[in-house]
Each structure stands twice: as structure tokens, then as C-alpha cells.
Amino acid sequence: MKKFLASVLFIFTAVSLAIAQENKAEITFEKLIHDFGTIKEADGPVSCTFKFKNTGTGMLVIYQAIASCGCTSPTYPKEPIKPGTEGEIKVTYNGTGKAPGKFDKVITLRTNTKDEIIRLKVKGTMIGK
């Protein structure tokens, strides 16, 4: 009886793993880098949108979006994204009070895709007041 249960458990586990690998989310972005060009500090915060699509066969989950500094803030979908569905991540850069010059900020996404970590980048040059 123990051998039978062990065999059934082994088969169930193997089938579950096979199904899980088939239903894998995949995220495809239109672009990974946004260049704001030259911006003026006096104009205030600037924003851009990174559009993506779940090109996989499983539900896409974005667990976290973390900016490399407090002057950059990402907004991302908190609910799972169905296969074939599009979504977007909005990134706002606020250089007010920061040193003028070039900036290069990274937004790190934690997802349930094969690569798990995706990095988006915003960059530009800010002219002081």
C-alpha cells in the first residue's frame, strides 16, 4: 500500500510540475528605457509609461516595483494579468531639490516570469532653477 501511495504521489507531483511549466507568464515591454531628454527643475515632476503585454500562457504577477532612489516612484498593477492582456507601469521622476545634471534611475520589478527580475530605466538631464 505504501508503494502504491508513493507512486501516486510521485505521478501527481510530476504532472503538477509539467502543468506549472506549461502555464508560465512572460512579460514583453515595448521599451525598457525612457529618455526624458532635457527637463527643467522648475517644471516639476515628469512621468512616463512603460507598456507591456503578458505574452506567456499563465497569469502574470508583478510582486514589487522598487526605484533606485526616493526621487523616482513607480506605479504598477497589483492584480494578476491574464495571458494576452496588456498593462502599464507609470514612473514619475521628481528632481526638485536635487543637483542639476544627468540622472539615470533604475526601477527593479520582481515578477513570476522565468527571469523573475526585470529592470526599467529612466534617464535625462535636469536644468536647475
Phi, psi and omega in degrees: 000320180295321179295321179296313179296320178296320179295316180297316179298318179298314180296316179300315180296316180297316179294318179299317178295320179296317179294318181297323180288328179290324182264067183253134177285150175217132183251130179235119180265148173293323178206154179250348182230136174237126178256114178287347184074218179263126179236159179255133178303323182296338181282350178085193184298150175238150182229156173216166181235130174259112180269141180219170177221141173279102182264009179267192181251356180243171178294135179265131178235126173259110184283323187205150169225113186240128178272153182286347176204169183288347181279353181238130180228124178264147172237128185222159179293133181268340181268154178300147182251124183292155175303138180083354182267147178259159178207181179210153176240122180263132180237128179244130176250127179239102183268006181302126179084357179268161178295135177294161179127196182286145173227152183210103186243145182245138174246119182260124178256134171255123184227177176261022178278174181303316182281342178064316182247129176232139180243129174253155181224139169240141181212169179165191178229128180254132176264128181292171182296000000 
